[in-house]
Each structure stands twice: as structure tokens, then as C-alpha cells.
Amino acid sequence: MTIVQTSAQGRSGNRSALTRFRKWDASGVLVALLALVIVLTIAAPAFFSQYNLSVVARQASFVGLVALGQTLVLLIGGIDLSVGAAAALSTIVGSLLLTQTGIHPYAVLPLTALFGMCLGCINGFFVAVLRLNPFIVTLASWEVFAGLTLVITKGYPIRPLGETFRVFGQGAVFGVPVPVLIFLGSGAILTFMLARTKFGRNIYAIGGNREAAELVGIRSWRVELLVFGLAGMFAALAGILYASRMDSGQPSVGEGWLMGAITAAIIGGTSLKGGQGTIIGTILGALLMAVLANGIVLMNVSGYWERVIVGVVVLIAILVDLLRRR
């Protein structure tokens, strides 16, 4: 009798765990990622090599950092179209600080991130304080940031950035690339913030029902202002890390990151309507997009198809989000 009860409890526990997994917003992207990895490992044995996995992880980290900030913006029901241009402008400013002022290379990263946060706070001021539409505001700031980048550089890259600075983009700790460590570390901090802090709970509350959140005393404008600032900070961090990787401050850095960041967040379970999503889901989404792009290269598929495939993935993710909310 005891054995039968134990067996029944075990089956019930398994069913309960399976049900919780299916209800997890990021369960679909995790299954898709594992399936894609298995397929590519079989179809292209070079995929699972240590070098290639390092390339995939590093590629995911740049877009992934931007996606972390974009996730926060989406959680409050907004959107930031300027992250790519903010990354470019911040990268150029950071590169100029490094090459023109003689500042210590280790100080460039936090200063560039701070500059990016200031750019994000500009967006936040117009959206949170002046109550303007985030789509229109960030579309306009995208043009402004991109234009300023070209005004400063005349379209030419800033190089070289120096051997000491290259450690951030090209170095590794115990075999793990530094950008990947920064990406995963940022994700861990944000996960704790959203789950364990008042600020994190306020983000979900505003995204779920702004009016109700304000009625209970949440000052939504402060939360929005800081969220847009964080989005700018992560975009700037991604840009300057990429510059360190390439040993060059490119005015074109960040092009294409917007679509990748939004895609990673959405397929990771973040809702376009706000109030729903997780950082872990976004991390998995960024990895899925990086694995997909890497697979296209390994399978000798024309790079032109990558944009087509990404667009299709975005449409599918939006459709899944719509069905999930219904």
C-alpha cells in the first residue's frame, strides 16, 4: 500500500512539475533552443566545438545586453526604438574619451554606461514626465542620436583603442568571454531586482495596470524615467564592449540590434502589452537568436536569408504573445 501511494505521489509530482514548466513563459523558447542545438550538432559537427560555442555566446552577449534593457521598457508597456543609435553615440563618446583624454581604460566602461543612461533618461523625461508617446519619442531620438554620431565622426571609425582596453571585448575568465560574464551578471542582478525589490515589483505593477498602480501610491514617472535610463545604459555597455572586441569605435555599431533585442525579449515571453516577462526568458531568447544566426552560417545559407528568418520569428513570437494573453 505504501509503495502504491509513493508511486502515485511521484507521478502526481511529475505532472505538477510538467504543468508548472508549461505555464512558464519561457518554456517554449527553452525547448526551441535545445531542439535547435541538437539539430545543428547533428547537421554541422563544428557547431559544438569550443571555439564556435564561444563565438555564439559572445555574439549573444552584445544583443543580449540591449535586450535586457528593452525587456524592462516592455515590462512597463513602453518601447525604445533608439537603443541602437544610443549604443553608437555612447560608443563614439567612450572611444573619444579613451583616445583623446588619456583616461584610464578601466574607467571608460562605467563612464560610457553612465553617458548611455543619460541618453536613456532624455527619452524617459519626454515619456514619463511630459507624457509623450514612447514610440514617437524614441523614433525621434533615434534620428537625433544617429545624426550626432555622424556629425562627430564624419562616418569614420575611431581606432585603435589600445591593447589594455581590448581585454573587455577579447579577454576571458576561466575560458568564458568577458562580455558573456558581464551579460550573465547583469541578467542575474536584474532577475534579483525584479523578483526581490520594490522597484522591480513597481515595474510589473505599472505594466499590468498603470492607473491602479498610481492609485496605490506608486510614482510611475520615477519608475519609467529610471527604466529608460537603464535601457540606455545597457545599450551603451553593449556598444563599448563591441568596440573593445573590434578595437575600433564604429559609428555603425548597433545597427540591427533593435530588432534582435525586441525579438529576444518577445520570444523569451515578454509581453508587448507590459506587465509580463522574465529576464531569464530574454537571456534564452538572445541565445536562440545567436544560435540561429550561427546555424545559418554553418549551413552555408545565404546571409540575406537571416533577416527574412528573423522577421518571421518576430511575427511568430507576436502571434504567440497574442494567443497567450487571450
C-alpha positions in Angstrom: 0.0 0.0 0.0 2.8 2.4 0.9 4.6 1.6 -2.3 1.5 2.3 -4.3 1.0 5.6 -2.5 4.6 6.6 -3.1 4.3 5.8 -6.8 1.1 7.8 -7.1 2.7 10.7 -5.3 5.7 10.5 -7.6 3.5 10.6 -10.7 1.5 13.5 -9.3 4.7 15.4 -8.6 5.9 14.8 -12.1 2.7 16.0 -13.6 2.8 19.1 -11.3 6.3 19.9 -12.4 5.4 19.4 -16.0 2.4 21.7 -15.6 4.5 24.4 -14.0 7.0 24.1 -16.8 4.3 24.5 -19.4 2.9 27.6 -17.7 6.4 29.2 -17.5 6.5 32.0 -20.1 10.0 31.0 -21.4 9.3 27.2 -21.6 8.7 27.4 -25.4 12.0 29.2 -26.2 13.9 26.8 -24.0 12.5 23.8 -25.9 13.2 25.6 -29.2 16.7 26.4 -28.2 17.5 22.8 -27.1 15.9 21.4 -30.3 17.9 23.8 -32.5 21.2 22.9 -30.7 20.5 19.2 -31.2 19.7 19.7 -34.9 22.8 21.9 -35.6 25.0 19.5 -33.7 23.9 16.7 -35.9 23.9 18.6 -39.2 27.1 20.6 -38.5 29.5 18.9 -36.1 31.6 22.1 -36.0 28.8 23.8 -34.1 29.5 22.1 -30.8 33.2 23.0 -30.9 34.6 25.1 -28.0 35.6 27.9 -30.3 32.2 28.1 -32.0 30.3 28.0 -28.8 32.5 30.8 -27.6 31.6 32.8 -30.7 27.9 32.2 -30.2 27.9 33.2 -26.6 29.9 36.4 -27.3 27.5 37.3 -30.2 24.5 36.7 -27.9 26.0 38.9 -25.2 26.1 42.1 -27.2 22.5 42.0 -28.4 21.5 40.3 -25.1 22.6 43.3 -23.1 20.5 45.6 -25.3 17.6 43.1 -24.9 17.9 43.3 -21.1 17.2 47.0 -21.1 14.5 46.6 -23.8 12.8 44.0 -21.5 12.5 46.5 -18.7 10.9 49.0 -21.1 8.5 46.5 -22.5 7.5 45.4 -19.0 6.2 48.9 -18.2 4.2 48.8 -21.5 6.7 51.0 -23.5 9.2 50.6 -26.2 12.6 52.1 -27.0 13.5 52.4 -30.7 16.6 54.4 -30.0 18.8 51.8 -28.4 20.9 51.0 -31.5 21.6 54.7 -32.1 22.2 55.3 -28.3 24.8 52.4 -28.4 26.5 54.0 -31.4 26.7 57.5 -29.9 27.8 56.2 -26.5 30.5 54.1 -28.2 31.9 57.1 -30.0 31.9 59.2 -26.9 33.6 56.4 -24.9 36.2 55.9 -27.7 37.0 59.6 -27.8 37.4 59.6 -24.0 39.9 56.8 -24.4 41.9 58.1 -27.3 41.7 61.9 -26.7 41.8 62.4 -23.0 44.2 59.7 -21.8 41.7 58.5 -19.3 42.4 55.0 -17.8 40.9 52.3 -20.0 39.2 50.7 -17.0 37.2 53.9 -16.3 35.9 54.1 -19.9 33.3 51.3 -19.4 31.5 52.8 -16.4 31.7 56.3 -17.9 30.3 55.2 -21.2 27.5 53.3 -19.4 26.7 56.5 -17.4 26.5 58.5 -20.6 24.2 55.9 -22.1 22.0 56.2 -19.0 21.8 60.0 -19.6 20.6 59.4 -23.1 18.0 57.0 -21.9 16.9 59.4 -19.2 16.3 62.0 -22.0 13.8 59.6 -23.5 12.4 58.9 -20.1 11.8 62.6 -19.4 9.7 63.1 -22.5 7.8 59.8 -22.0 7.4 59.8 -18.2 7.3 63.5 -17.3 5.8 65.1 -20.4 3.6 62.0 -21.2 4.5 61.7 -24.8 4.1 58.5 -26.8 7.2 56.4 -26.3 7.2 55.2 -30.0 7.3 58.7 -31.3 9.8 60.0 -28.7 12.3 57.1 -29.2 11.9 57.2 -33.0 12.8 60.9 -32.9 15.7 60.4 -30.5 16.9 57.5 -32.7 17.4 60.0 -35.5 19.0 62.6 -33.2 21.5 60.1 -31.7 22.4 58.6 -35.1 22.8 62.1 -36.6 25.1 63.3 -33.8 27.2 60.2 -34.2 27.8 61.0 -37.9 28.4 64.7 -37.1 31.1 63.7 -34.6 32.8 61.0 -36.7 32.0 62.1 -40.2 31.4 58.4 -40.7 35.0 57.4 -39.9 35.8 54.8 -37.1 37.9 55.7 -34.1 40.9 53.4 -33.8 43.0 51.9 -32.3 41.7 51.8 -28.8 44.7 50.2 -27.2 45.8 46.8 -26.0 44.7 47.4 -22.4 41.2 48.2 -23.4 40.8 45.1 -25.7 40.7 42.8 -22.6 37.0 43.7 -22.1 36.0 42.5 -25.6 38.6 39.9 -26.3 39.5 38.6 -22.9 38.2 35.6 -21.0 38.0 34.4 -17.4 38.4 30.6 -17.0 37.6 30.3 -20.7 34.4 32.4 -20.5 34.5 35.6 -22.6 34.3 38.8 -20.5 31.2 40.1 -22.5 29.4 36.9 -21.6 30.2 37.3 -17.9 29.0 40.9 -17.9 25.8 39.8 -19.8 25.0 37.0 -17.4 26.0 39.0 -14.4 23.7 41.8 -15.5 20.9 39.3 -16.1 21.4 37.9 -12.6 21.2 41.4 -11.0 18.1 42.3 -12.9 16.4 39.0 -12.1 17.0 39.7 -8.4 15.8 43.2 -8.8 12.6 42.3 -10.5 11.8 39.5 -8.0 13.0 40.9 -4.7 12.9 44.7 -4.7 10.2 47.2 -4.5 11.4 48.9 -7.7 11.0 45.6 -9.6 7.5 45.0 -8.3 6.6 48.5 -9.3 7.7 47.8 -12.9 5.3 44.9 -13.1 2.6 46.8 -11.4 2.8 49.7 -13.9 2.9 47.4 -16.8 -0.1 45.5 -15.6 -2.3 48.4 -14.7 -0.8 51.9 -14.6 -3.9 53.6 -13.2 -4.2 51.1 -10.3 -0.5 51.3 -9.6 -0.8 55.1 -9.3 -3.8 54.8 -7.1 -1.9 52.8 -4.5 0.9 55.4 -4.4 3.4 54.3 -7.0 5.0 57.2 -8.7 5.1 55.8 -12.2 7.1 58.7 -13.7 10.1 57.9 -11.5 10.0 54.2 -12.4 9.6 55.0 -16.1 12.4 57.5 -16.1 14.8 55.1 -14.5 13.7 52.2 -16.7 14.5 54.2 -19.9 17.8 55.2 -18.3 18.7 51.6 -17.7 17.8 50.8 -21.3 20.2 53.4 -22.5 22.9 52.2 -20.1 22.8 48.6 -21.3 22.8 49.7 -24.9 25.9 51.8 -24.2 27.6 49.0 -22.4 26.9 46.6 -25.3 28.3 49.2 -27.7 31.6 49.9 -25.9 32.2 46.2 -25.3 31.7 45.6 -29.0 34.2 48.4 -29.7 36.7 46.7 -27.4 36.2 43.5 -29.2 36.9 45.1 -32.6 39.5 47.6 -31.2 37.5 50.3 -33.0 34.7 52.7 -32.2 32.4 52.2 -35.2 29.7 54.7 -36.0 27.7 51.9 -37.4 27.7 49.8 -34.2 24.2 49.0 -33.0 22.6 48.7 -36.5 20.3 45.7 -36.3 20.4 45.4 -32.6 17.0 46.9 -32.1 15.2 44.1 -33.9 17.4 41.5 -32.3 16.7 42.9 -28.8 13.0 43.1 -29.2 12.9 39.7 -30.7 14.9 38.2 -27.9 12.6 39.7 -25.3 9.3 38.7 -27.0 10.2 35.1 -27.8 11.5 34.9 -24.2 8.0 35.6 -23.0 7.9 39.3 -22.5 4.5 40.8 -23.5 4.2 43.8 -25.8 1.3 44.9 -23.5 3.5 45.1 -20.5 3.4 43.5 -17.0 4.6 40.0 -18.1 8.1 38.7 -18.8 11.3 37.5 -17.2 15.0 38.3 -17.6 15.8 34.5 -17.9 13.4 34.3 -20.8 15.2 37.2 -22.5 18.6 35.6 -22.0 17.3 32.4 -23.6 15.8 34.4 -26.4 19.1 36.1 -27.1 20.9 32.7 -27.1 18.3 31.3 -29.5 18.8 34.2 -32.0 22.6 33.8 -31.8 22.4 30.1 -32.3 20.0 30.6 -35.3 22.4 33.2 -36.9 25.4 30.9 -36.3 23.5 28.0 -37.8 22.7 29.9 -41.0 26.5 30.5 -41.4 27.5 26.9 -40.7 24.8 25.5 -43.0 26.1 27.8 -45.8 22.8 29.5 -46.2 22.9 32.9 -47.8 23.3 35.7 -45.1 20.4 37.5 -46.9 18.0 35.0 -45.5 18.9 35.8 -42.0 16.8 39.0 -42.0 13.9 37.1 -43.5 14.1 34.4 -40.9 14.4 36.9 -38.0 11.3 38.7 -39.4 9.4 35.5 -39.5 10.5 34.6 -35.9 9.3 38.1 -34.7 5.8 37.6 -36.4 5.5 34.1 -34.8 6.6 35.5 -31.4 4.0 38.3 -31.6 1.3 35.8 -32.6 2.2 33.5 -29.7 2.1 36.5 -27.3 -1.3 37.4 -28.6 -2.7 33.9 -28.2 -1.1 33.6 -24.7 -2.8 36.7 -23.5 -6.2 35.6 -24.8 
